[in-house]
Amino acid sequence: MTMGTSRILDIPCKVCQDNSSGKHYNIFACDGCAGFFKRSIRRDRKYVCKSKIPGSCKIDKAHRNQCRACRLQKCQDAGMNKEAVQHERGPRNSTIRKAMSSYMDQHRSAIFDGHHPFGAAPSGMPAMSNAAYGSLLNISRVPFPPPSSMEGSVMPLMQPFLPPLSVIPRVAAPSLHARSPSIPAALPMSPDEICESAANLLFLDLKWAETIPHFASLSRNDQLLMLESNWKDLFIFGVIQYLPVMDLTVLIERSDAFKSEKAAEFVKHVQEYQELVLRAKELSLDPNEFFYLRLVAFFRAGHTSRDITKKLEDEQFVQAFASSAQTSLIKYVVITRPDDQLRISKIFQLLSKIQLIPPDVMTALFFQAYVGKIPIADIIKNMYVKGKVKLETSL
């Protein structure tokens, strides 16, 4: 049986008893455990078991993500060789390239090997095949037409944002009629699985930007400034549209920001983020509304603290396109939702609230485990400049 580019064998993984894909670091192991062991050794992770009896956690296919300390210990007890990891040809010396090599390692594993890099994919999140991922990159050149009644009145929809259909589930938002639940019911996703889904979204945001002709026509300097300054807004729209409501408690508690003197401020911003996600899901935006909102957020230069309008080479063009996208969004909502007179106001309130969320909060919450102290803007620049994120099937 094959899945992606990995060979799935009848021999069980010596760590978790899942099907192995061959020998990794001296033992038969699945890609999930092999990837976990490699990342742990390369990053010199020091995990701590929080069980009442340290070292007693059960490590099998169903529980392997629950305790990283016990999982790493079982990898070593099963015979995985640390020297084999350390002697592998590693990434180049640049700090940024090291971070991106790690990211791409995990990303390719998730996409092409058919395995979640942190173990089994969570319920409702089947792995994406080569063909499915290829369909994301080979974006249809047929325009996504607006309703026939709107022809000539709205900016044509060029390329709708293509979600990671087989990786990230779309689930209905929970009812918000109850009194402001701090954390609604969530899918059973581990912290690492949440972060991997976030990484997938960030990656696809960059691929989406490349499909926008108006963005592609800008200078490389302007493209990078827009990506570095506006990635957070695109990312949050992706979370709202494609990720389920999630319990972020563990992510909050393991973040360095939660352990700093600014912990209260960090938690406050996370609560604001969770609230706006809930309110946004209640709006039930359609794909066209999401598309126009992405354009408005992405091309609205100057709304970030970096004030990129002072640096853009083609500021007038960017602002004109943002204005056109905003006008088209308004027309679209007025025509398609004539009975909801407050809808456009709610949509722009949502946009304003998203823009107020500090990028550092999103980085600390979702990406710190991958990039450490490296600014996410540097990671994005490296991804975008170094060959437009090359996709390879071999590690």
Wavefront OBJ file of the C-alpha trace (Angstrom):
o trace
v 0.000 0.000 0.000
v 1.366 3.416 -0.859
v 0.393 6.834 0.323
v 2.047 9.842 -1.288
v 5.710 8.909 -1.754
v 6.122 6.771 1.372
v 5.991 2.985 1.448
v 3.646 1.734 4.157
v 4.792 -1.672 5.368
v 3.147 -4.447 7.341
v 5.990 -4.183 9.847
v 4.806 -2.135 12.851
v 6.558 0.977 14.080
v 8.656 -0.031 17.109
v 7.626 3.161 18.893
v 3.840 3.438 18.446
v 2.871 0.227 16.585
v 1.469 2.161 13.605
v 2.470 0.826 10.176
v 6.109 1.619 9.495
v 7.373 3.078 6.225
v 10.821 1.520 6.472
v 13.926 1.875 8.583
v 14.519 5.279 10.141
v 17.519 5.947 12.374
v 18.234 2.237 12.857
v 14.696 0.893 13.509
v 11.463 0.292 11.631
v 9.285 3.325 12.314
v 6.399 5.325 10.906
v 7.033 8.722 9.344
v 5.335 10.430 12.288
v 7.710 9.024 14.911
v 10.739 9.370 12.643
v 9.944 13.019 11.989
v 9.298 13.683 15.670
v 12.621 12.082 16.647
v 14.554 14.025 14.013
v 13.085 17.383 15.028
v 13.629 16.671 18.716
v 17.296 15.758 18.253
v 18.092 18.536 15.786
v 16.569 21.151 18.082
v 17.974 19.529 21.241
v 14.530 19.483 22.848
v 14.300 18.854 26.602
v 10.766 17.642 27.226
v 9.246 17.142 30.669
v 6.678 14.453 31.472
v 3.775 15.908 33.451
v 2.329 12.575 34.533
v 1.936 11.808 38.230
v 4.338 8.958 37.572
v 6.928 10.489 35.193
v 7.866 8.236 32.322
v 4.758 6.071 32.536
v 2.715 7.570 29.682
v 1.309 5.148 27.129
v 2.803 5.641 23.676
v 0.797 4.072 20.880
v -0.876 5.246 17.690
v -3.751 6.864 19.581
v -1.724 8.462 22.394
v 1.667 9.262 20.865
v 1.033 13.008 20.731
v 0.034 13.358 24.379
v 3.497 13.301 25.985
v 6.550 14.282 23.982
v 8.932 13.383 26.801
v 7.752 9.774 26.944
v 7.555 9.552 23.158
v 11.165 10.674 22.784
v 12.272 8.275 25.506
v 10.452 5.412 23.798
v 12.112 6.328 20.488
v 15.480 6.010 22.194
v 14.528 2.844 24.080
v 13.346 1.294 20.813
v 16.793 1.866 19.338
v 16.597 5.108 17.376
v 20.121 6.434 16.882
v 20.772 10.102 17.696
v 24.054 9.970 15.799
v 22.208 9.078 12.604
v 20.215 12.309 12.879
v 23.230 14.446 13.688
v 25.210 13.050 10.763
v 22.480 13.718 8.224
v 23.202 16.486 5.764
v 21.527 19.382 7.473
v 20.307 22.757 6.272
v 22.656 25.574 5.293
v 24.272 27.824 7.836
v 21.953 30.799 7.562
v 19.719 31.053 10.631
v 16.703 31.825 8.493
v 17.442 28.936 6.165
v 17.724 26.607 9.140
v 14.248 27.605 10.260
v 12.801 27.242 6.786
v 14.481 23.885 6.223
v 12.758 22.663 9.373
v 9.448 24.134 8.242
v 9.678 22.637 4.769
v 10.681 19.280 6.257
v 7.466 19.236 8.224
v 5.391 20.693 5.403
v 6.547 18.205 2.782
v 6.009 15.372 5.240
v 2.418 16.444 5.806
v 1.620 16.977 2.143
v 3.494 14.324 0.230
v 3.996 11.436 2.609
v 0.347 11.300 3.569
v 1.254 11.442 7.255
v 0.783 14.199 9.716
v 4.349 15.114 10.797
v 3.306 14.998 14.437
v 1.612 11.625 14.189
v -1.851 10.619 13.105
v -3.945 13.327 11.486
v -6.720 14.493 13.785
v -10.247 13.278 13.285
v -11.763 14.748 10.140
v -8.380 15.716 8.677
v -7.406 13.114 6.056
v -3.969 13.527 4.509
v -3.540 15.306 1.191
v -2.302 13.285 -1.771
v 0.142 14.472 -4.437
v -2.743 14.892 -6.854
v -4.804 16.909 -4.400
v -1.911 19.205 -3.602
v -1.061 19.546 -7.257
v -4.591 20.758 -7.888
v -3.958 23.570 -5.423
v -0.855 24.723 -7.255
v -2.246 24.263 -10.757
v -4.840 26.909 -10.075
v -7.619 27.024 -12.604
v -7.223 29.876 -15.075
v -10.982 30.065 -15.568
v -12.238 33.195 -13.763
v -14.623 32.729 -10.862
v -17.529 34.761 -12.267
v -19.786 36.875 -10.100
v -23.544 36.263 -10.358
v -24.899 37.111 -13.794
v -26.982 39.948 -12.370
v -23.796 41.644 -11.255
v -21.838 41.632 -14.504
v -20.240 44.982 -15.118
v -20.965 46.235 -11.633
v -18.336 44.394 -9.626
v -14.628 43.785 -10.060
v -14.268 40.298 -11.618
v -13.189 37.623 -9.195
v -9.775 36.593 -10.442
v -8.591 33.640 -8.400
v -10.504 32.577 -5.308
v -8.384 31.581 -2.337
v -7.850 27.845 -2.590
v -8.003 26.114 0.790
v -6.039 23.050 1.821
v -9.167 21.027 1.156
v -7.881 17.666 2.306
v -5.787 18.951 5.183
v -7.948 21.463 6.993
v -11.604 20.703 7.716
v -14.317 23.276 7.569
v -16.817 22.843 10.367
v -19.861 24.787 11.355
v -19.323 27.404 14.012
v -20.897 26.594 17.368
v -23.972 28.471 18.446
v -23.154 31.820 19.996
v -26.514 32.297 21.656
v -25.126 31.053 24.943
v -23.447 33.656 27.098
v -19.974 34.285 25.700
v -18.334 30.894 26.199
v -14.638 31.551 26.682
v -13.681 28.389 24.794
v -16.333 26.553 22.740
v -16.337 22.864 21.945
v -13.270 22.059 19.861
v -12.008 19.266 17.658
v -9.497 16.923 19.331
v -6.333 18.478 17.909
v -2.990 18.436 19.670
v -0.991 21.688 19.957
v 1.440 20.497 17.294
v -1.413 19.588 14.954
v -2.914 23.054 15.384
v 0.445 24.652 14.604
v 0.909 22.436 11.554
v -2.490 23.492 10.211
v -1.463 27.114 10.810
v 1.770 26.543 8.893
v -0.215 25.069 5.996
v -2.406 28.171 5.916
v 0.570 30.534 5.907
v 2.143 28.593 3.064
v -1.062 28.723 1.018
v -1.461 32.451 1.680
v 1.830 33.004 -0.145
v 0.741 30.783 -3.017
v -2.550 32.707 -3.220
v -0.751 36.053 -3.420
v 1.195 34.803 -6.430
v -2.075 34.222 -8.315
v -3.173 37.866 -8.067
v -2.050 39.631 -11.280
v -2.068 43.056 -9.614
v 0.300 41.768 -6.948
v 2.524 40.012 -9.482
v 2.883 43.266 -11.426
v 4.465 45.049 -8.447
v 8.194 45.286 -7.884
v 9.817 42.610 -5.730
v 10.364 45.226 -3.023
v 6.670 46.117 -2.907
v 5.645 42.458 -2.940
v 7.849 41.675 0.046
v 6.698 44.728 1.986
v 3.066 43.769 1.496
v 3.633 40.149 2.493
v 5.701 41.045 5.552
v 3.206 43.647 6.712
v -0.103 41.987 5.870
v 0.471 38.242 6.327
v -1.309 38.307 9.675
v -4.610 39.548 8.201
v -4.554 36.909 5.445
v -3.724 34.242 8.001
v -6.625 35.160 10.303
v -9.077 35.131 7.396
v -7.825 31.638 6.587
v -8.338 30.532 10.186
v -11.882 31.884 10.166
v -12.764 30.264 6.859
v -11.094 26.870 7.100
v -10.045 25.947 10.632
v -12.470 24.679 13.264
v -12.937 26.470 16.554
v -10.020 25.369 18.708
v -9.114 25.267 22.373
v -5.953 27.392 22.508
v -5.281 26.983 26.233
v -2.268 24.715 25.787
v -0.808 26.936 23.057
v -1.174 29.942 25.338
v 0.440 28.243 28.311
v 3.434 26.919 26.384
v 4.154 30.258 24.716
v 7.115 32.308 25.919
v 4.840 35.355 25.861
v 2.674 33.744 28.555
v 5.732 33.379 30.774
v 6.909 36.959 30.316
v 6.074 40.119 32.230
v 3.604 40.989 29.453
v 1.583 37.802 29.960
v -1.623 39.643 30.878
v -1.458 41.749 27.720
v -0.756 38.654 25.617
v -3.736 36.765 27.067
v -5.970 39.797 26.518
v -5.044 39.915 22.826
v -5.615 36.167 22.448
v -9.063 36.527 24.018
v -9.849 39.338 21.572
v -8.676 37.115 18.730
v -10.856 34.207 19.891
v -13.864 36.489 20.213
v -13.481 37.921 16.703
v -13.115 34.405 15.247
v -16.385 33.390 16.901
v -18.184 36.518 15.691
v -16.790 36.056 12.194
v -18.012 32.469 11.997
v -21.431 33.695 13.085
v -21.467 35.965 10.010
v -21.148 32.906 7.720
v -19.230 34.772 5.038
v -19.433 33.189 1.607
v -16.322 32.420 -0.519
v -16.737 35.579 -2.602
v -16.920 37.771 0.502
v -13.785 36.124 1.856
v -12.037 36.703 -1.454
v -12.867 40.406 -1.598
v -11.952 40.822 2.072
v -8.558 39.261 1.440
v -7.949 41.693 -1.395
v -9.018 44.674 0.709
v -6.873 43.607 3.667
v -3.867 42.723 1.536
v -3.835 45.904 -0.558
v -4.847 48.361 2.166
v -1.378 49.772 2.611
v -0.538 51.807 5.664
v -2.826 50.146 8.201
v 0.046 48.390 9.938
v 2.407 49.839 12.489
v 5.194 49.633 9.926
v 3.427 52.212 7.729
v 4.513 50.663 4.472
v 3.004 53.543 2.455
v 6.263 55.400 3.135
v 8.219 52.620 1.465
v 6.029 51.346 -1.350
v 7.348 52.221 -4.777
v 3.874 52.053 -6.310
v 1.748 53.297 -3.432
v -0.861 54.927 -5.683
v -1.488 51.706 -7.612
v -1.826 49.655 -4.417
v -4.252 52.103 -2.829
v -6.321 52.371 -6.020
v -6.687 48.602 -6.206
v -7.650 48.413 -2.530
v -10.326 51.043 -3.124
v -11.636 49.110 -6.127
v -11.757 45.874 -4.119
v -13.595 47.613 -1.295
v -16.163 49.084 -3.682
v -16.691 45.681 -5.278
v -17.173 44.065 -1.875
v -19.835 46.622 -0.961
v -21.661 46.151 -4.275
v -21.507 42.389 -3.958
v -22.989 42.414 -0.449
v -25.701 44.924 -1.370
v -26.785 42.860 -4.373
v -26.567 39.391 -2.809
v -27.808 40.266 0.699
v -30.438 42.984 0.154
v -32.330 41.997 3.317
v -29.302 42.311 5.602
v -28.711 46.058 5.700
v -26.186 45.838 8.552
v -24.058 43.146 6.945
v -21.530 45.398 5.257
v -21.063 47.327 8.495
v -20.423 44.087 10.393
v -17.950 42.943 7.740
v -15.887 46.114 7.954
v -15.998 46.011 11.744
v -14.538 42.519 11.490
v -11.806 43.774 9.176
v -10.930 46.575 11.595
v -10.727 44.181 14.548
v -8.495 41.790 12.631
v -6.137 44.621 11.783
v -5.871 45.503 15.491
v -4.547 42.062 16.471
v -0.742 42.389 16.855
v 1.214 40.134 14.482
v 3.514 39.183 17.366
v 0.564 37.583 19.162
v -0.192 35.316 16.201
v 3.487 34.449 15.897
v 3.810 33.593 19.591
v 0.628 31.535 19.537
v 0.953 29.528 16.328
v 4.508 29.704 14.986
v 6.968 30.092 17.850
v 7.497 26.333 18.072
v 8.748 26.408 14.466
v 10.681 29.655 14.205
v 11.768 30.442 17.757
v 12.873 34.060 18.047
v 13.124 34.620 14.295
v 10.603 37.263 13.100
v 7.897 35.670 10.985
v 8.444 38.429 8.398
v 11.965 37.089 7.833
v 10.598 33.587 7.398
v 8.051 34.810 4.854
v 10.716 36.729 2.956
v 12.932 33.665 2.859
v 10.066 31.462 1.672
v 9.082 33.906 -1.044
v 12.534 34.809 -2.331
v 14.229 31.414 -2.225
v 12.586 29.915 -5.276
v 8.916 30.532 -4.437
v 8.865 27.630 -1.957
v 10.127 24.642 -3.912
v 8.073 21.485 -3.574
v 10.079 18.267 -3.568
v 8.968 14.758 -2.767
v 12.272 13.558 -1.361
v 13.656 14.600 2.000
l 1 2 3 4 5 6 7 8 9 10 11 12 13 14 15 16 17 18 19 20 21 22 23 24 25 26 27 28 29 30 31 32 33 34 35 36 37 38 39 40 41 42 43 44 45 46 47 48 49 50 51 52 53 54 55 56 57 58 59 60 61 62 63 64 65 66 67 68 69 70 71 72 73 74 75 76 77 78 79 80 81 82 83 84 85 86 87 88 89 90 91 92 93 94 95 96 97 98 99 100 101 102 103 104 105 106 107 108 109 110 111 112 113 114 115 116 117 118 119 120 121 122 123 124 125 126 127 128 129 130 131 132 133 134 135 136 137 138 139 140 141 142 143 144 145 146 147 148 149 150 151 152 153 154 155 156 157 158 159 160 161 162 163 164 165 166 167 168 169 170 171 172 173 174 175 176 177 178 179 180 181 182 183 184 185 186 187 188 189 190 191 192 193 194 195 196 197 198 199 200 201 202 203 204 205 206 207 208 209 210 211 212 213 214 215 216 217 218 219 220 221 222 223 224 225 226 227 228 229 230 231 232 233 234 235 236 237 238 239 240 241 242 243 244 245 246 247 248 249 250 251 252 253 254 255 256 257 258 259 260 261 262 263 264 265 266 267 268 269 270 271 272 273 274 275 276 277 278 279 280 281 282 283 284 285 286 287 288 289 290 291 292 293 294 295 296 297 298 299 300 301 302 303 304 305 306 307 308 309 310 311 312 313 314 315 316 317 318 319 320 321 322 323 324 325 326 327 328 329 330 331 332 333 334 335 336 337 338 339 340 341 342 343 344 345 346 347 348 349 350 351 352 353 354 355 356 357 358 359 360 361 362 363 364 365 366 367 368 369 370 371 372 373 374 375 376 377 378 379 380 381 382 383 384 385 386 387 388 389 390 391 392 393 394 395
